């Protein structure tokens, strides 16, 4: 089991969610509005200190618990659908998911996703 955490631009949310719905076997996704900051890194190859932006940019945070065999497809769908080519497109993180419990039934592990 894996946990995919992605930060995407707000204007890409609907498009990303529609694309995620098309993944066979994906059981769900959660989202929340978040604010954060990033570093503006030079694109011309010059070595210099990154400029730190103190603007807190709104993003959507997606959290997706999925079976390990779906993780590459989930990451690809988010990466392709959320891409604009502009600064602040977001990030995707994949973490191991040690345990899952469905509160209603008590199911655990892969069956609880």
C-alpha positions in Angstrom: 0.0 0.0 0.0 1.1 3.5 -0.8 0.1 7.1 0.1 0.3 9.6 -2.6 0.4 13.2 -1.5 0.2 15.8 -4.2 0.1 19.6 -4.2 -1.5 21.1 -7.3 -2.8 24.4 -8.6 -6.4 25.2 -7.6 -7.4 25.7 -11.3 -6.3 22.1 -12.1 -8.3 20.4 -9.4 -11.4 19.4 -11.4 -9.3 18.2 -14.3 -7.1 16.1 -12.1 -10.0 14.6 -10.2 -11.8 13.6 -13.4 -8.7 11.9 -14.6 -8.2 10.1 -11.3 -11.8 8.8 -11.5 -10.9 6.9 -14.7 -8.2 4.8 -12.9 -9.7 1.3 -12.6 -9.4 0.1 -9.0 -8.7 3.5 -7.4 -11.0 3.7 -4.4 -10.9 7.4 -3.6 -9.0 10.6 -3.0 -9.2 13.4 -0.4 -8.5 17.0 -0.9 -8.0 20.1 1.1 -7.0 23.7 0.4 -3.5 24.6 1.7 -1.2 27.6 1.5 2.6 27.4 1.3 5.7 28.9 -0.2 8.5 27.8 -2.5 11.9 28.8 -3.7 12.4 30.6 -7.0 15.4 28.8 -8.5 17.4 30.2 -11.4 16.7 28.6 -14.7 19.6 30.0 -16.6 22.2 27.8 -14.9 23.8 30.5 -12.9 25.0 29.5 -9.5 23.4 31.7 -6.9 21.4 31.6 -3.7 17.7 30.8 -4.4 15.4 33.8 -3.8 12.9 33.0 -1.1 9.3 34.0 -1.7 7.3 35.0 1.3 4.0 34.9 -0.6 1.8 32.1 0.6 0.4 30.6 -2.6 -3.0 28.6 -2.4 -2.8 25.0 -3.6 -4.9 21.9 -3.3 -3.5 19.0 -1.4 -4.5 15.6 -2.6 -4.2 12.5 -0.4 -4.6 9.1 -2.1 -4.2 5.8 -0.4 -3.9 3.1 -3.1 -2.7 -0.4 -3.8 1.1 -0.5 -4.7 0.4 -1.6 -8.3 -1.6 1.6 -8.9 0.9 4.1 -7.7 2.7 4.7 -11.0 -0.5 5.2 -12.8 -1.8 7.6 -10.1 1.5 9.6 -10.2 1.5 9.7 -14.0 -2.1 10.9 -14.2 -1.5 13.7 -11.6 1.8 14.7 -13.3 0.3 14.9 -16.8 -3.0 16.5 -15.8 -1.7 19.1 -13.4 1.2 20.2 -15.6 1.2 23.8 -16.9 4.9 24.4 -17.3 4.8 27.4 -15.0 6.3 27.9 -11.6 4.2 26.5 -8.8 2.8 23.5 -10.7 3.2 21.5 -7.5 4.9 18.4 -6.1 4.0 14.7 -5.7 5.2 12.5 -2.9 4.9 8.8 -2.5 5.1 7.2 0.9 4.8 3.7 2.2 1.5 3.1 4.0 1.9 0.6 6.8 -1.7 0.1 8.0 -5.2 0.8 6.9 -8.4 0.2 8.9 -12.0 0.7 7.7 -13.7 2.0 10.8 -17.2 0.8 9.8 -16.3 -2.9 9.2 -13.0 -3.3 11.0 -11.3 -4.5 7.8 -7.6 -4.0 7.8 -4.7 -3.8 5.3 -5.3 -3.9 1.5 -9.0 -4.7 2.0 -9.6 -1.4 3.9 -8.3 0.9 1.1 
